[in-house]
């Protein structure tokens, strides 16, 4: 079993703090992406995330047109 920490935020500073905090817990981080179309909330988009080689990011796209974000998630 693997427990993967998740990040759900609309603030870059919160995302960066979470990456630092989770560094010792996991090499995989789950990122929730909401663009306000399927949910009332919005979060950072894949292009807003800090570039990192320390983690493997698992993207959860809660958006109306996920195909728009695929290349950015890769």
C-alpha positions as CSV (number, residue, x, y, z in Angstrom):
1,X,0.0,0.0,0.0
2,X,1.2,3.5,-0.8
3,X,-0.2,6.7,0.8
4,X,0.2,9.7,-1.5
5,X,0.0,13.2,-0.1
6,X,-2.3,15.5,-2.0
7,X,-2.1,19.2,-2.7
8,X,-5.3,21.3,-3.4
9,X,-4.5,25.0,-3.5
10,X,-4.8,28.2,-5.6
11,X,-1.7,29.7,-4.0
12,X,1.8,29.0,-5.4
13,X,3.3,29.6,-2.0
14,X,1.1,26.9,-0.5
15,X,2.1,24.5,-3.2
16,X,5.8,25.2,-2.7
17,X,5.4,24.8,1.1
18,X,3.6,21.5,0.6
19,X,6.3,20.1,-1.6
20,X,8.9,20.9,1.1
21,X,6.7,19.4,3.8
22,X,6.1,16.2,1.8
23,X,9.7,15.7,0.7
24,X,10.4,13.1,3.4
25,X,7.0,11.4,3.1
26,X,6.7,10.4,-0.5
27,X,8.2,10.7,-4.0
28,X,4.8,10.9,-5.5
29,X,2.5,13.9,-5.0
30,X,-1.2,14.0,-6.0
31,X,-2.2,17.3,-7.5
32,X,-5.9,18.3,-7.8
33,X,-6.6,20.6,-10.7
34,X,-9.9,22.5,-10.8
35,X,-10.6,25.2,-13.4
36,X,-14.0,26.3,-12.0
37,X,-16.0,24.6,-14.8
38,X,-17.0,21.3,-13.1
39,X,-16.5,22.7,-9.5
40,X,-17.0,26.1,-8.1
41,X,-13.5,26.1,-6.9
42,X,-10.3,26.9,-8.8
43,X,-6.8,25.7,-8.1
44,X,-3.4,26.2,-9.6
45,X,-3.2,24.9,-13.2
46,X,-0.4,22.5,-14.3
47,X,1.4,25.4,-15.9
48,X,1.4,27.3,-12.6
49,X,3.2,24.6,-10.7
50,X,6.9,24.9,-9.8
51,X,9.1,22.8,-12.0
52,X,10.6,20.0,-9.9
53,X,12.6,16.9,-10.5
54,X,12.2,15.7,-6.9
55,X,8.7,14.3,-7.3
56,X,6.5,12.3,-9.6
57,X,3.3,14.3,-9.9
58,X,-0.1,12.5,-10.2
59,X,-2.6,14.9,-11.8
60,X,-6.3,14.7,-10.9
61,X,-8.0,16.8,-13.5
62,X,-11.5,18.0,-12.4
63,X,-12.0,20.1,-15.5
64,X,-14.5,20.3,-18.3
65,X,-11.9,19.7,-21.1
66,X,-9.1,17.6,-19.6
67,X,-7.4,17.2,-23.0
68,X,-6.4,20.9,-22.8
69,X,-4.1,20.0,-19.9
70,X,-2.6,16.7,-20.9
71,X,0.6,18.1,-22.5
72,X,1.1,20.4,-19.5
73,X,0.9,17.5,-17.1
74,X,3.4,15.4,-19.0
